[in-house]
Amino acid sequence: MASIASKLGLLAVGLMLSGCMQTTYQAAPETSLKPSDKAQLAKARYAKVSVPEPFRRAIVDYHRKESPGTIVVDSDNHYLYLVQDGGKAIRYGVTVGEEALAFSGIARVGNMAEWPKWTPTADIHKRIEGLPASVPGGIDNPLGARALYLYQGSRDTLFRIHGTNQPEYIGASISSGCIRMTNEDVIDLYSRVKVGTIVVVLDPKQGDSPHNSKMALGFGGGTAVQ
């Protein structure tokens, strides 16, 4: 009898652990979208590809000590976290800059814009010839649906968290240093933060491996986004 009870106990523990490892990914809620957002997204000419499951929006356990409301970017593993109460975070997949172009450090959201215009910097003009002086806001704009402008003190770092018209690159390191999200995800993030929000971009090689993750305990160990 003891042997049977022991086996049943092990089976119960196994089922509990397997349940903890399940993640339910969920798209950003429709309630985040304004009528103008729906109108713009309906005109999208880029391929509406599915983001690979590991980079879809989810609620995950969060081990770090940043205060709720803080944005944390793990560039190594292409994740952006919005820290929540109770040891949780909303995790989004992102595109980040190539190593030589990437930003790291602590900043704050110094400005926010919906469907922002894009004004390429002098460095971008040097690297990419033929760009216009500016591009008006809209679905074809590289900044996408929203932009969070990162400042250090009163200085604009020129780095942004913004949308993208290239969702196929979520999970890659190919941008000019900015942090890109799908338009739907950046609209959701934008609705949850404000000017003054602290943004922590971890230094290279300081992120948590998604295969042995401390930041999202147990890779895929989250719950459904509400």
C-alpha positions as CSV (number, residue, x, y, z in Angstrom):
1,M,0.0,0.0,0.0
2,A,2.8,2.3,0.9
3,S,4.4,1.7,-2.6
4,I,1.1,2.5,-4.3
5,A,0.6,5.7,-2.2
6,S,4.1,6.8,-3.0
7,K,3.6,6.3,-6.7
8,L,0.3,8.2,-6.6
9,G,2.1,11.0,-4.7
10,L,4.8,11.2,-7.4
11,L,2.2,11.3,-10.1
12,A,0.3,14.1,-8.4
13,V,3.5,16.1,-8.1
14,G,4.3,15.5,-11.7
15,L,0.9,16.7,-12.8
16,M,1.3,19.8,-10.6
17,L,4.7,20.6,-12.1
18,S,3.5,20.1,-15.7
19,G,0.7,22.5,-15.0
20,C,3.1,25.1,-13.8
21,M,5.0,24.9,-17.0
22,Q,2.0,25.6,-19.2
23,T,1.8,29.1,-20.7
24,T,-1.3,30.5,-22.3
25,Y,-0.3,33.3,-24.8
26,Q,-2.8,35.9,-25.7
27,A,-2.9,38.8,-28.1
28,A,-3.1,42.3,-26.8
29,P,-6.7,43.1,-25.9
30,E,-8.9,44.8,-28.5
31,T,-9.9,47.3,-25.9
32,S,-6.5,48.9,-26.3
33,L,-7.3,49.9,-29.9
34,K,-8.9,53.2,-30.7
35,P,-11.1,53.6,-33.8
36,S,-8.1,55.4,-35.5
37,D,-5.9,52.4,-34.7
38,K,-8.3,50.0,-36.2
39,A,-8.5,52.1,-39.3
40,Q,-4.7,52.3,-39.7
41,L,-4.1,48.6,-39.0
42,A,-6.8,47.7,-41.6
43,K,-4.7,49.5,-44.2
44,A,-1.4,47.6,-43.4
45,R,0.4,46.6,-46.5
46,Y,3.1,44.6,-44.6
47,A,2.8,40.8,-44.2
48,K,0.8,40.1,-41.0
49,V,3.0,37.2,-40.0
50,S,2.4,35.2,-36.8
51,V,5.0,36.0,-34.1
52,P,6.8,32.8,-32.9
53,E,5.1,31.5,-29.8
54,P,8.0,32.2,-27.4
55,F,7.7,35.9,-28.3
56,R,4.0,36.3,-28.0
57,R,2.5,38.4,-25.2
58,A,2.1,36.6,-21.9
59,I,2.0,37.0,-18.1
60,V,5.1,35.4,-16.5
61,D,6.6,35.1,-13.0
62,Y,9.2,37.7,-12.4
63,H,12.2,37.4,-10.1
64,R,13.9,40.8,-10.3
65,K,13.4,43.6,-7.8
66,E,12.3,46.5,-10.1
67,S,9.2,48.3,-8.8
68,P,5.8,47.6,-10.5
69,G,5.3,49.8,-13.5
70,T,9.0,49.6,-14.5
71,I,9.9,48.6,-18.1
72,V,12.8,46.1,-18.3
73,V,14.4,45.1,-21.6
74,D,16.4,41.9,-21.9
75,S,18.1,42.5,-25.3
76,D,20.0,39.2,-25.2
77,N,16.7,37.3,-25.3
78,H,14.5,39.8,-27.1
79,Y,12.0,40.4,-24.3
80,L,10.5,43.5,-22.8
81,Y,8.9,43.2,-19.4
82,L,6.4,45.5,-17.8
83,V,6.7,44.7,-14.1
84,Q,3.4,44.0,-12.3
85,D,2.5,43.6,-8.6
86,G,2.8,40.2,-7.0
87,G,5.9,38.9,-8.6
88,K,4.5,39.0,-12.2
89,A,5.3,40.8,-15.4
90,I,3.7,41.2,-18.8
91,R,6.3,39.9,-21.3
92,Y,6.4,41.0,-24.9
93,G,8.8,39.8,-27.7
94,V,10.8,42.6,-29.3
95,T,13.3,43.4,-32.0
96,V,16.5,45.0,-30.7
97,G,19.5,46.8,-32.1
98,E,22.6,45.1,-33.5
99,E,25.2,44.8,-30.8
100,A,27.3,47.8,-32.0
101,L,24.1,50.0,-32.1
102,A,22.2,48.8,-29.1
103,F,21.4,51.0,-26.1
104,S,21.8,49.9,-22.5
105,G,21.4,51.6,-19.2
106,I,18.6,53.3,-17.2
107,A,16.4,55.9,-18.8
108,R,12.9,57.2,-18.4
109,V,10.0,57.8,-20.8
110,G,10.4,61.5,-21.6
111,N,7.7,61.7,-24.3
112,M,5.0,59.6,-25.8
113,A,3.3,59.8,-29.2
114,E,0.6,58.0,-31.1
115,W,1.3,57.3,-34.8
116,P,4.4,59.4,-34.6
117,K,6.3,60.9,-37.5
118,W,9.8,59.6,-38.1
119,T,12.8,61.9,-38.5
120,P,15.9,59.8,-39.3
121,T,19.0,60.9,-37.3
122,A,22.2,62.0,-39.0
123,D,23.8,58.6,-38.2
124,I,20.9,56.7,-39.9
125,H,21.2,58.9,-43.0
126,K,24.9,58.1,-43.1
127,R,24.2,54.3,-43.0
128,I,21.2,54.3,-45.2
129,E,21.3,56.5,-48.3
130,G,18.2,58.0,-49.9
131,L,16.0,58.4,-46.8
132,P,13.6,61.4,-46.7
133,A,14.1,64.1,-44.1
134,S,11.0,62.8,-42.3
135,V,8.1,60.4,-42.7
136,P,4.6,61.3,-41.6
137,G,2.8,59.1,-39.0
138,G,0.8,56.2,-40.3
139,I,0.8,52.5,-40.9
140,D,3.7,52.7,-43.4
141,N,5.9,54.6,-40.9
142,P,8.8,52.6,-39.4
143,L,7.9,53.8,-35.9
144,G,4.5,52.1,-36.2
145,A,1.5,52.9,-33.9
146,R,3.2,54.3,-30.8
147,A,6.6,55.6,-29.7
148,L,8.0,56.0,-26.2
149,Y,11.0,58.4,-26.3
150,L,13.8,57.5,-23.9
151,Y,15.5,60.3,-21.9
152,Q,18.4,60.4,-19.5
153,G,17.9,63.5,-17.4
154,S,16.7,66.2,-19.8
155,R,18.7,64.6,-22.7
156,D,16.9,62.7,-25.4
157,T,18.9,59.6,-26.0
158,L,17.4,59.2,-29.5
159,F,16.5,55.6,-28.6
160,R,12.8,54.6,-28.7
161,I,10.5,51.8,-27.9
162,H,8.1,51.8,-30.8
163,G,5.9,49.8,-33.2
164,T,7.1,48.3,-36.5
165,N,5.9,47.5,-40.0
166,Q,8.3,44.5,-40.0
167,P,6.7,42.1,-37.5
168,E,8.6,39.2,-39.0
169,Y,11.7,40.4,-37.2
170,I,10.3,40.2,-33.7
171,G,12.9,38.1,-31.8
172,A,15.8,39.3,-33.9
173,S,18.7,41.8,-33.5
174,I,18.5,44.0,-36.7
175,S,17.3,47.5,-35.7
176,S,19.3,50.7,-35.6
177,G,19.3,50.5,-31.8
178,C,15.6,51.1,-31.0
179,I,13.3,48.5,-29.4
180,R,10.6,47.4,-31.8
181,M,7.3,45.7,-30.9
182,T,4.3,44.6,-32.9
183,N,1.9,47.5,-33.4
184,E,-0.7,45.7,-31.3
185,D,1.7,45.1,-28.5
186,V,3.1,48.6,-28.4
187,I,-0.4,50.0,-28.3
188,D,-1.1,47.8,-25.3
189,L,2.1,48.8,-23.6
190,Y,1.5,52.5,-24.3
191,S,-1.9,52.3,-22.6
192,R,-0.3,51.0,-19.4
193,V,2.6,53.5,-18.9
194,K,3.1,57.2,-18.6
195,V,5.7,59.9,-19.0
196,G,8.3,59.4,-16.3
197,T,8.1,55.6,-16.4
198,I,11.6,54.1,-15.6
199,V,13.1,51.9,-18.4
200,V,16.0,49.5,-17.5
201,V,17.8,48.1,-20.6
202,L,20.1,45.4,-19.4
203,D,23.7,45.4,-20.5
204,P,24.7,42.8,-23.1
205,K,25.2,39.3,-21.7
206,Q,23.2,40.3,-18.5
207,G,19.9,38.9,-19.7
208,D,18.4,35.6,-18.5
209,S,18.6,32.7,-20.9
210,P,15.1,31.6,-22.0
211,H,16.3,28.0,-21.5
212,N,17.1,28.6,-17.8
213,S,15.2,31.7,-17.2
214,K,15.3,33.5,-13.9
215,M,13.4,36.5,-15.2
216,A,10.4,34.5,-16.3
217,L,10.7,31.5,-14.0
218,G,10.6,28.3,-15.9
219,F,10.6,29.3,-19.6
220,G,6.9,29.2,-20.6
221,G,5.9,29.2,-17.0
222,G,3.3,32.0,-17.3
223,T,-0.4,32.4,-17.2
224,A,-3.0,33.9,-19.5
225,V,-3.0,37.7,-20.0
226,Q,-6.1,39.2,-18.6
